[in-house]
């Protein structure tokens, strides 16, 4: 459901089985195709995500919402991505 141009539900990005480098590449690719800020619910089983995701968000000026929880061996994180072109124009 979209209200006022914004989707209330986060988009799920399931990257289980990928190492952090591949996860960061996917996040960067996502920024190239979105047209407005997008909240991502990222599912990963990579133990390095606790350090890598906040660092990537700081370096790319994205919002890191934090680790939400862990179910079985899967951690869930929330991030808000901005379109890559919008950041380049600032």
C-alpha positions as a Markdown table, in Angstrom:
| # | Residue | x | y | z |
|---|---|---|---|---|
| 1 | Unk | 0.0 | 0.0 | 0.0 |
| 2 | Unk | 1.3 | 3.4 | -0.9 |
| 3 | Unk | 0.2 | 6.6 | 0.8 |
| 4 | Unk | 1.4 | 10.0 | -0.3 |
| 5 | Unk | 3.9 | 8.5 | -2.6 |
| 6 | Unk | 5.5 | 6.4 | 0.1 |
| 7 | Unk | 5.2 | 2.7 | 0.7 |
| 8 | Unk | 4.6 | 2.0 | 4.4 |
| 9 | Unk | 6.1 | -1.5 | 4.3 |
| 10 | Unk | 9.9 | -2.1 | 4.0 |
| 11 | Unk | 11.1 | -4.0 | 1.0 |
| 12 | Unk | 12.7 | -7.3 | 1.9 |
| 13 | Unk | 16.1 | -8.0 | 0.5 |
| 14 | Unk | 17.0 | -11.7 | 1.2 |
| 15 | Unk | 20.8 | -12.1 | 0.9 |
| 16 | Unk | 21.2 | -15.3 | 2.9 |
| 17 | Unk | 24.2 | -17.3 | 1.6 |
| 18 | Unk | 26.1 | -14.2 | 0.3 |
| 19 | Unk | 29.2 | -12.8 | 1.9 |
| 20 | Unk | 29.2 | -9.1 | 3.0 |
| 21 | Unk | 31.1 | -7.9 | -0.2 |
| 22 | Unk | 28.3 | -9.3 | -2.3 |
| 23 | Unk | 25.6 | -7.8 | 0.0 |
| 24 | Unk | 27.2 | -4.4 | -0.3 |
| 25 | Unk | 27.3 | -4.6 | -4.1 |
| 26 | Unk | 23.6 | -5.5 | -4.1 |
| 27 | Unk | 22.8 | -2.5 | -1.9 |
| 28 | Unk | 24.8 | -0.2 | -4.2 |
| 29 | Unk | 23.0 | -1.6 | -7.2 |
| 30 | Unk | 19.6 | -1.1 | -5.5 |
| 31 | Unk | 20.5 | 2.6 | -5.0 |
| 32 | Unk | 20.9 | 2.9 | -8.8 |
| 33 | Unk | 17.3 | 1.8 | -9.6 |
| 34 | Unk | 15.2 | 3.4 | -6.8 |
| 35 | Unk | 13.6 | 6.8 | -7.5 |
| 36 | Unk | 12.9 | 7.7 | -3.8 |
| 37 | Unk | 14.1 | 6.8 | -0.4 |
| 38 | Unk | 13.4 | 3.2 | 0.3 |
| 39 | Unk | 13.4 | 1.3 | 3.6 |
| 40 | Unk | 15.0 | -2.2 | 3.2 |
| 41 | Unk | 14.5 | -5.1 | 5.6 |
| 42 | Unk | 17.7 | -7.1 | 4.9 |
| 43 | Unk | 17.9 | -10.7 | 5.8 |
| 44 | Unk | 21.4 | -12.2 | 6.1 |
| 45 | Unk | 23.3 | -15.1 | 7.7 |
| 46 | Unk | 26.7 | -13.4 | 7.4 |
| 47 | Unk | 28.2 | -12.8 | 10.8 |
| 48 | Unk | 30.2 | -9.8 | 9.5 |
| 49 | Unk | 27.1 | -7.8 | 8.8 |
| 50 | Unk | 27.1 | -6.3 | 12.3 |
| 51 | Unk | 30.3 | -4.4 | 11.4 |
| 52 | Unk | 30.0 | -4.1 | 7.6 |
| 53 | Unk | 26.5 | -2.7 | 7.2 |
| 54 | Unk | 26.8 | 0.3 | 9.6 |
| 55 | Unk | 30.3 | 1.1 | 8.1 |
| 56 | Unk | 28.9 | 1.0 | 4.6 |
| 57 | Unk | 25.9 | 3.2 | 5.6 |
| 58 | Unk | 28.3 | 5.8 | 7.2 |
| 59 | Unk | 30.5 | 5.8 | 4.1 |
| 60 | Unk | 27.6 | 6.2 | 1.6 |
| 61 | Unk | 25.5 | 8.5 | 3.8 |
| 62 | Unk | 22.7 | 6.0 | 4.1 |
| 63 | Unk | 20.5 | 5.5 | 7.2 |
| 64 | Unk | 21.3 | 2.4 | 9.3 |
| 65 | Unk | 18.2 | 1.5 | 11.3 |
| 66 | Unk | 20.0 | -1.3 | 13.2 |
| 67 | Unk | 19.8 | -5.0 | 13.7 |
| 68 | Unk | 16.2 | -5.9 | 14.5 |
| 69 | Unk | 16.4 | -9.5 | 15.5 |
| 70 | Unk | 17.7 | -13.0 | 14.8 |
| 71 | Unk | 15.5 | -15.9 | 13.9 |
| 72 | Unk | 17.3 | -19.2 | 13.6 |
| 73 | Unk | 20.6 | -18.3 | 11.9 |
| 74 | Unk | 19.2 | -15.2 | 10.1 |
| 75 | Unk | 19.7 | -11.6 | 11.2 |
| 76 | Unk | 17.3 | -8.9 | 10.1 |
| 77 | Unk | 18.5 | -5.3 | 9.6 |
| 78 | Unk | 16.7 | -2.2 | 8.6 |
| 79 | Unk | 18.3 | 0.3 | 6.3 |
| 80 | Unk | 17.0 | 3.3 | 4.4 |
| 81 | Unk | 18.5 | 3.9 | 1.0 |
| 82 | Unk | 18.5 | 7.0 | -1.0 |
| 83 | Unk | 18.7 | 7.0 | -4.8 |
| 84 | Unk | 22.3 | 7.3 | -6.0 |
| 85 | Unk | 21.5 | 10.2 | -8.5 |
| 86 | Unk | 19.8 | 12.2 | -5.7 |
| 87 | Unk | 23.0 | 12.1 | -3.6 |
| 88 | Unk | 25.2 | 13.1 | -6.6 |
| 89 | Unk | 23.1 | 16.2 | -7.2 |
| 90 | Unk | 23.4 | 17.6 | -3.6 |
